[in-house]
Amino acid sequence: MELNREHFRAIIYYNFQRQLSQQECLAELLSVFGNEAPHQSISRWYGEFKRGRVSLSDDSRVGAPKTAVTQENVDAVRKVIIEDRHASLKISKTSVQKNLHEELGVRLVSRWIPHMLTEKQKAARVNWCQKTLDRSNSGNSKNVYSIVSGDESWIYCYEPENKRQSVIRSRSVSKKMVATFVSKAGHIATIPLNEQRTVTADWYTTICLPKAITQLRKINPERRIILHQDNASSHTAQKTRQYLTEENLELLDDPPYSPDLSPNDSFTFPKIENRLREEAWCRQRSLWDQEWNSIVFSDESRFCLGMHDGRARVRRRRGERSNPQFFVERHVHHNVGVMVWGALAYGSRSPLIFIRDSFQHNDVTLLPWPPRSPTYPQLSTRLLNLQRPPQTLEALREELVVAWNEIPQEDIDHLIRSMPRRVGECVAHQGASTHD
C-alpha cells in the first residue's frame, strides 16, 4: 500500500491526540516508514492541530495551478521534444521529470545544465577551443606537457545517502577546501585551505601557487609552465597577475561557464569524491561478517543481439582485473536487446526479471552502494555469460534465463562470504579499486 500526504497527516494527528511530542512522533514514523516518513511537515501540522484545524486536505490556492503536469503542458512538452530534444523547459525539474517520464514515457539521459549559454558565450568557447588546438598543434606539440590546470573545490567528509542526510550535510558536516593541480603527466599537487574558509589572492599567491611551482620545478628550475585556471576573483586579481609575471608563468585563459573544459571539474574532483565515498562506505561496514548473509544483491544489465558486446579485451595476469591500467572508457550505444534484473542472496536467488518500462522498490530497506565499484558483487553483469549470441530477442530471453539458473549457488555463497575481505581491501586502498 502506498501512503499519500493525507495518510501521513492522519498518523500525525493520531500521535498529536496521543499527546506525543514532535520528536517522539518523528521517531515513531521513522521506525515504521524509514526514509519515506515526512520530516519537515510534522512541526507545521502540530501547529495547525493546536490551532484547531481538523481538515487534512491542502487549502485551495488562487492563482497558479496546483501542478504543472496538466494536459496542456504535457502536449506542449511533447511538441517541444519532437522539434528539439535538447530544448530547455521553463518549469520545475520535478514537473519536467513527471511530464517526460510518467506522462510521455521519455527517458531523460542528459545532465542538468547549471547555466544557459548565450550565443556570445558559445562563440567564446568555440574560439578558445580553436585557439588552444592551434597553440598545441591539435595536441601533438610538446607544449601540452607545459600546461598545468589548477582549481579549488569543497570536499565533504561523507556523501549523503538520502535526502534527509543531504539537508543535514549542508548545515553541519565538516568540509575541506582543496586546490589541485594536474598536467598531462599526471597529478602534481593538492594543497588544502587551512585556517580560513575563503580562497583569497593572498593565500593563492603566498601558499598555494608556490607549493605547486616548487613541485613542478623540483627537477628543472627553468621549466616552462602554462597555467590554466578559471575566472575566480582570486585568480584574476591584480596581485595574482603580478605574481605570475614575476615567476615567469604563462597564463592560459578560460572561457566563462565552462567546467566541462576544466580537467579538475570534469575528472579530478569527481574521481576524488568517488574514492572518498567508496572508502567511507567500506569503513562503515568493515566489521560486518554474518550481516552480509542478510543482504540481497541486485542489479540490472542490458544484453544486446550481435556478436560484439562493446568490451575491449586485454591480456592480463590473474589478480589484475581491477588494475587501472586495464580500464578503457567506452561509449554506451543503443542496440536491439533486453534489460534484465536479478537479485542474489546467501542460499537463494530471485527469478530473472525482464524490465519493460521501470520498477520501484516497495517495502524494502535499500543498502546504498558506492559508485564505480566493480570489485563489489554487481553479480548479474559479472556472472551472466552467454556462450553463443542468439539471433532473436525471444532466443536471447530464453538463453538468459538458462544462464541465470545455471549459476552455481555455491559460487554465489562464496562471493557473499568474500565481502568482509573485499570491504577490508577497499579500506586499506583508501577507496581505490582493489584486485580480485
C-alpha positions as CSV (number, residue, x, y, z in Angstrom):
1,M,0.0,0.0,0.0
2,E,1.3,3.4,-1.0
3,L,0.6,6.2,1.5
4,N,0.0,9.7,0.4
5,R,0.4,13.0,2.3
6,E,-3.1,12.9,3.8
7,H,-2.4,9.4,5.2
8,F,0.7,10.7,6.9
9,R,-1.2,13.7,8.2
10,A,-3.8,11.4,9.7
11,I,-1.0,9.5,11.5
12,I,0.5,12.8,12.8
13,Y,-3.0,13.8,14.0
14,Y,-3.3,10.5,15.8
15,N,0.1,11.0,17.5
16,F,-0.9,14.6,18.4
17,Q,-4.1,13.3,20.1
18,R,-1.9,10.8,22.0
19,Q,0.0,13.8,23.3
20,L,3.3,12.6,21.8
21,S,6.0,15.3,21.3
22,Q,7.1,16.2,17.8
23,Q,10.4,14.3,18.4
24,E,8.5,11.2,19.6
25,C,6.2,11.4,16.6
26,L,9.1,11.6,14.2
27,A,10.9,8.7,15.8
28,E,7.8,6.6,15.6
29,L,7.3,7.4,11.9
30,L,11.0,6.7,11.1
31,S,10.9,3.4,12.9
32,V,8.0,2.3,10.7
33,F,8.4,4.1,7.3
34,G,12.1,4.9,7.3
35,N,13.1,7.5,4.7
36,E,9.6,7.8,3.4
37,A,8.5,9.4,6.7
38,P,7.8,13.2,6.4
39,H,10.4,15.2,8.4
40,Q,9.6,18.8,7.9
41,S,5.8,18.7,7.9
42,I,5.4,17.4,11.5
43,S,6.1,20.7,13.1
44,R,3.7,22.5,10.7
45,W,0.8,20.1,11.3
46,Y,1.3,20.1,15.1
47,G,0.9,23.8,14.9
48,E,-2.2,23.5,12.7
49,F,-3.8,21.0,15.1
50,K,-3.1,23.2,18.1
51,R,-5.0,26.0,16.4
52,G,-8.0,23.7,16.0
53,R,-7.6,22.5,12.4
54,V,-9.5,19.3,11.6
55,S,-9.1,19.1,7.8
56,L,-6.2,17.0,6.4
57,S,-6.5,18.3,2.8
58,D,-4.5,21.1,1.3
59,D,-6.0,24.5,1.3
60,S,-7.2,25.7,-2.1
61,R,-4.9,28.3,-3.7
62,V,-5.9,31.1,-6.1
63,G,-3.5,31.8,-9.0
64,A,-1.0,29.3,-10.1
65,P,-2.3,25.7,-10.7
66,K,-1.6,23.1,-8.1
67,T,0.7,21.2,-10.6
68,A,2.5,21.9,-13.8
69,V,1.5,18.4,-15.0
70,T,-1.6,19.4,-16.9
71,Q,-2.7,18.1,-20.3
72,E,-1.8,21.4,-21.8
73,N,1.7,21.2,-20.5
74,V,2.1,17.5,-21.5
75,D,1.0,18.4,-25.1
76,A,3.4,21.3,-25.1
77,V,6.3,19.2,-23.8
78,R,5.6,16.6,-26.4
79,K,5.7,19.1,-29.2
80,V,8.9,20.7,-27.9
81,I,10.9,17.4,-27.6
82,I,9.7,16.3,-31.1
83,E,11.1,19.5,-32.5
84,D,14.3,19.7,-30.4
85,R,15.3,17.0,-27.9
86,H,17.9,19.4,-26.4
87,A,15.4,22.1,-25.7
88,S,15.1,23.8,-22.3
89,L,11.7,23.6,-20.5
90,K,10.8,26.5,-18.2
91,I,9.0,24.6,-15.5
92,S,10.4,22.9,-12.3
93,K,12.8,20.0,-12.5
94,T,10.2,17.7,-10.7
95,S,7.5,18.7,-13.2
96,V,9.8,18.1,-16.2
97,Q,10.6,14.6,-14.9
98,K,6.9,13.8,-14.4
99,N,5.9,15.2,-17.8
100,L,8.7,13.3,-19.6
101,H,8.9,10.1,-17.7
102,E,5.4,9.3,-16.4
103,E,3.2,11.0,-18.9
104,L,5.2,10.7,-22.2
105,G,7.5,7.7,-21.3
106,V,10.6,9.7,-22.4
107,R,13.9,8.8,-20.6
108,L,16.0,11.8,-19.5
109,V,19.6,10.9,-20.2
110,S,21.4,14.3,-20.2
111,R,22.8,16.2,-17.3
112,W,21.1,19.3,-16.0
113,I,22.9,22.4,-17.3
114,P,23.5,24.9,-14.5
115,H,23.8,27.9,-16.9
116,M,22.1,28.5,-20.2
117,L,24.9,29.8,-22.5
118,T,24.2,32.8,-24.7
119,E,25.3,32.8,-28.3
120,K,28.2,35.1,-27.4
121,Q,29.4,32.7,-24.7
122,K,29.1,29.8,-27.1
123,A,31.2,31.7,-29.7
124,A,33.8,32.5,-27.0
125,R,34.0,28.8,-26.1
126,V,34.5,27.8,-29.8
127,N,37.2,30.5,-30.3
128,W,39.0,29.4,-27.1
129,C,39.0,25.7,-28.2
130,Q,40.2,26.6,-31.7
131,K,42.9,28.8,-30.3
132,T,44.1,26.1,-27.9
133,L,44.2,23.5,-30.7
134,D,46.2,25.7,-32.9
135,R,48.6,26.5,-30.0
136,S,49.2,22.9,-29.3
137,N,49.1,21.6,-32.9
138,S,46.0,19.6,-32.1
139,G,47.7,18.0,-29.1
140,N,50.8,16.9,-31.0
141,S,53.0,19.7,-29.8
142,K,55.3,19.2,-26.7
143,N,53.7,22.3,-25.3
144,V,50.9,20.2,-23.9
145,Y,53.3,18.9,-21.3
146,S,53.8,22.5,-20.1
147,I,50.1,23.1,-19.4
148,V,49.1,22.9,-15.7
149,S,45.5,23.0,-14.8
150,G,44.5,24.2,-11.3
151,D,41.3,24.7,-9.5
152,E,39.7,24.6,-6.0
153,S,36.7,22.6,-4.7
154,W,35.0,21.7,-1.4
155,I,35.5,18.1,-0.4
156,Y,32.9,16.9,2.2
157,C,33.6,14.3,4.9
158,Y,30.9,12.0,3.7
159,E,28.4,11.7,0.9
160,P,24.7,11.7,2.0
161,E,22.8,8.5,1.3
162,N,19.3,10.1,1.3
163,K,17.6,13.5,1.0
164,R,17.4,14.0,4.8
165,Q,21.2,13.5,5.2
166,S,21.8,15.9,2.3
167,V,20.0,18.6,4.2
168,I,22.0,17.8,7.4
169,R,25.3,17.8,5.5
170,S,24.7,21.3,4.1
171,R,24.3,22.6,7.6
172,S,26.7,20.9,9.9
173,V,29.1,18.4,8.3
174,S,32.7,19.4,8.1
175,K,34.3,20.0,4.8
176,K,37.7,21.0,3.4
177,M,38.6,23.3,0.6
178,V,41.5,21.9,-1.5
179,A,43.3,23.2,-4.6
180,T,44.5,20.5,-7.1
181,F,47.0,20.9,-9.9
182,V,47.3,18.3,-12.7
183,S,49.1,18.1,-16.1
184,K,49.3,15.7,-19.0
185,A,52.0,13.8,-16.9
186,G,49.5,13.3,-14.0
187,H,48.8,14.7,-10.6
188,I,51.2,17.5,-9.4
189,A,50.0,18.7,-6.0
190,T,47.0,19.1,-3.7
191,I,47.0,22.0,-1.3
192,P,44.4,22.2,1.5
193,L,43.0,25.6,2.6
194,N,43.7,25.7,6.3
195,E,42.6,28.2,9.0
196,Q,40.3,30.1,6.6
197,R,37.2,29.4,4.6
198,T,37.7,31.7,1.6
199,V,40.2,31.4,-1.2
200,T,41.9,34.8,-1.5
201,A,44.6,36.2,-3.8
202,D,46.9,36.4,-0.8
203,W,46.6,32.7,0.0
204,Y,46.7,31.8,-3.7
205,T,50.0,33.6,-4.3
206,T,51.8,33.0,-1.0
207,I,50.9,29.4,-0.2
208,C,49.0,27.6,-3.0
209,L,50.9,28.5,-6.2
210,P,54.4,28.5,-4.6
211,K,53.9,24.9,-3.4
212,A,52.7,23.8,-6.9
213,I,55.5,25.6,-8.7
214,T,58.1,24.1,-6.3
215,Q,56.9,20.7,-7.1
216,L,56.9,21.3,-10.8
217,R,60.4,22.8,-10.9
218,K,61.9,20.4,-8.5
219,I,63.9,18.7,-11.3
220,N,64.1,21.5,-13.8
221,P,64.1,25.0,-12.3
222,E,63.7,26.6,-15.7
223,R,60.7,24.5,-16.7
224,R,58.1,26.3,-18.8
225,I,54.7,26.5,-17.1
226,I,51.4,27.4,-18.8
227,L,48.8,27.8,-16.1
228,H,45.2,27.1,-16.9
229,Q,42.7,28.3,-14.3
230,D,39.2,29.6,-14.2
231,N,38.0,33.2,-13.8
232,A,37.6,33.2,-10.0
233,S,38.3,36.5,-8.3
234,S,41.4,35.1,-6.6
235,H,42.8,34.0,-10.0
236,T,42.1,37.3,-11.8
237,A,43.2,39.7,-9.0
238,Q,46.0,42.1,-9.7
239,K,48.2,40.5,-7.1
240,T,47.9,37.1,-8.8
241,R,48.7,38.5,-12.2
242,Q,51.7,40.3,-10.8
243,Y,52.9,37.0,-9.2
244,L,52.5,35.1,-12.4
245,T,54.6,37.7,-14.2
246,E,57.4,37.6,-11.5
247,E,57.5,33.8,-11.7
248,N,57.5,33.8,-15.5
249,L,54.3,31.8,-15.7
250,E,52.3,31.9,-18.9
251,L,48.5,32.2,-18.5
252,L,46.1,30.1,-20.5
253,D,42.8,32.0,-20.2
254,D,39.5,30.2,-19.6
255,P,36.1,30.8,-21.3
256,P,33.3,31.6,-18.9
257,Y,30.9,29.0,-17.6
258,S,33.0,26.1,-18.9
259,P,33.5,23.5,-16.2
260,D,33.5,20.8,-19.0
261,L,36.7,22.3,-20.3
262,S,38.5,22.1,-17.0
263,P,40.3,18.7,-16.2
264,N,39.7,19.2,-12.5
265,D,36.0,20.0,-12.7
266,S,35.2,17.2,-15.2
267,F,37.6,14.5,-13.9
268,T,39.9,15.1,-10.9
269,F,37.3,16.3,-8.3
270,P,34.6,13.7,-9.3
271,K,37.3,11.0,-9.0
272,I,38.4,12.2,-5.6
273,E,34.8,12.4,-4.4
274,N,34.0,8.9,-5.7
275,R,37.1,7.4,-4.0
276,L,36.3,9.1,-0.6
277,R,32.7,7.9,-1.0
278,E,33.8,4.3,-1.5
279,E,36.2,4.4,1.4
280,A,33.6,5.9,3.7
281,W,31.1,3.2,2.6
282,C,33.6,0.4,3.4
283,R,34.6,1.8,6.7
284,Q,31.0,1.9,7.9
285,R,30.7,-1.8,7.1
286,S,34.3,-3.0,7.8
287,L,33.2,-5.0,10.9
288,W,30.3,-6.8,9.1
289,D,30.6,-10.6,8.9
290,Q,27.3,-12.6,9.2
291,E,25.4,-9.4,8.3
292,W,26.3,-10.0,4.7
293,N,24.2,-13.2,4.7
294,S,21.1,-11.0,5.1
295,I,21.9,-8.7,2.2
296,V,20.2,-9.2,-1.2
297,F,22.4,-8.0,-4.0
298,S,20.5,-6.8,-7.0
299,D,21.5,-5.2,-10.3
300,E,20.2,-4.7,-13.8
301,S,22.0,-5.2,-17.1
302,R,21.3,-4.8,-20.8
303,F,22.1,-7.7,-23.2
304,C,22.1,-7.0,-27.0
305,L,21.8,-9.1,-30.1
306,G,25.0,-9.4,-32.0
307,M,28.5,-10.9,-31.8
308,H,30.3,-8.0,-30.2
309,D,29.3,-6.7,-26.7
310,G,31.4,-3.5,-26.9
311,R,34.0,-4.6,-24.5
312,A,37.7,-4.2,-25.1
313,R,39.8,-7.3,-24.4
314,V,43.3,-7.1,-23.0
315,R,45.8,-9.7,-21.8
316,R,46.4,-9.6,-18.1
317,R,47.7,-11.8,-15.3
318,R,45.4,-13.3,-12.6
319,G,44.5,-10.7,-10.0
320,E,44.8,-7.7,-12.3
321,R,41.1,-7.4,-13.2
322,S,40.7,-4.0,-11.4
323,N,44.1,-2.6,-12.3
324,P,43.5,0.9,-13.5
325,Q,45.9,0.5,-16.5
326,F,43.4,-2.0,-18.0
327,F,40.4,0.4,-17.7
328,V,39.1,1.5,-21.1
329,E,36.4,4.2,-21.4
330,R,33.8,3.2,-24.0
331,H,30.7,4.8,-25.4
332,V,27.5,3.0,-24.5
333,H,25.3,3.0,-27.6
334,H,21.8,1.8,-28.2
335,N,21.2,-1.6,-29.8
336,V,18.4,-4.1,-30.0
337,G,18.3,-6.1,-26.8
338,V,16.6,-6.7,-23.4
339,M,17.1,-5.2,-20.0
340,V,17.1,-7.8,-17.1
341,W,17.1,-7.5,-13.3
342,G,18.1,-10.2,-10.9
343,A,18.8,-10.5,-7.1
344,L,21.2,-12.8,-5.4
345,A,21.4,-13.7,-1.7
346,Y,23.2,-16.2,0.5
347,G,21.5,-19.5,-0.2
348,S,18.9,-18.2,-2.8
349,R,18.3,-16.1,-5.8
350,S,15.3,-14.3,-7.5
351,P,13.9,-15.3,-10.8
352,L,15.3,-13.2,-13.7
353,I,13.0,-10.3,-14.4
354,F,12.8,-8.7,-17.8
355,I,12.2,-4.9,-17.5
356,R,9.9,-3.3,-20.0
357,D,9.5,0.2,-18.5
358,S,10.7,0.7,-14.9
359,F,10.2,-0.7,-11.4
360,Q,10.1,0.7,-7.9
361,H,11.3,-0.7,-4.6
362,N,8.4,-1.2,-2.2
363,D,8.7,-2.2,1.5
364,V,12.4,-2.9,1.1
365,T,15.3,-1.3,3.1
366,L,17.9,-0.3,0.5
367,L,21.6,-0.6,1.2
368,P,23.3,2.4,-0.5
369,W,26.0,1.4,-2.9
370,P,29.3,3.2,-3.7
371,P,29.6,4.3,-7.4
372,R,32.0,2.8,-9.9
373,S,32.7,-0.2,-7.7
374,P,33.4,-3.2,-9.9
375,T,35.1,-5.1,-7.1
376,Y,31.7,-5.4,-5.3
377,P,29.3,-8.0,-6.4
378,Q,27.5,-6.4,-9.3
379,L,26.6,-10.1,-9.8
380,S,24.1,-10.0,-12.6
381,T,26.7,-8.5,-15.0
382,R,29.7,-10.5,-13.8
383,L,28.1,-14.0,-13.9
384,L,25.7,-13.9,-16.8
385,N,27.8,-15.3,-19.6
386,L,26.3,-16.3,-22.9
387,Q,28.4,-18.7,-25.0
388,R,26.7,-18.1,-28.3
389,P,24.8,-14.9,-29.1
390,P,21.2,-15.7,-30.2
391,Q,19.7,-14.2,-33.3
392,T,16.2,-13.2,-32.0
393,L,15.0,-11.4,-28.9
394,E,13.0,-14.4,-27.8
395,A,16.0,-16.7,-28.1
396,L,18.0,-14.1,-26.2
397,R,15.5,-14.1,-23.3
398,E,15.5,-18.0,-23.2
399,E,19.3,-18.2,-23.0
400,L,19.5,-15.5,-20.4
401,V,17.1,-17.4,-18.1
402,V,19.1,-20.7,-18.7
403,A,22.4,-18.9,-17.9
404,W,20.9,-17.3,-14.8
405,N,19.5,-20.6,-13.4
406,E,22.8,-22.4,-14.1
407,I,24.9,-20.1,-11.9
408,P,26.0,-22.5,-9.1
409,Q,24.6,-21.3,-5.7
410,E,27.9,-22.4,-4.2
411,D,29.7,-19.7,-6.3
412,I,27.1,-17.1,-5.1
413,D,27.6,-18.0,-1.5
414,H,31.4,-17.9,-1.9
415,L,31.2,-14.3,-3.3
416,I,29.0,-13.1,-0.5
417,R,31.3,-14.7,2.1
418,S,34.2,-12.8,0.5
419,M,32.5,-9.4,1.2
420,P,34.4,-8.8,4.5
421,R,37.7,-9.3,2.7
422,R,36.7,-7.1,-0.2
423,V,35.5,-4.3,2.1
424,G,38.7,-4.5,4.1
425,E,40.8,-4.3,1.0
426,C,38.9,-1.2,-0.2
427,V,39.6,0.5,3.2
428,A,43.3,-0.5,3.0
429,H,43.5,1.0,-0.5
430,Q,41.7,4.2,0.7
431,G,38.8,3.7,-1.7
432,A,40.9,2.8,-4.8
433,S,40.0,-0.2,-6.9
434,T,41.2,-3.5,-5.5
435,H,42.4,-6.6,-7.2
436,D,40.4,-9.8,-7.2
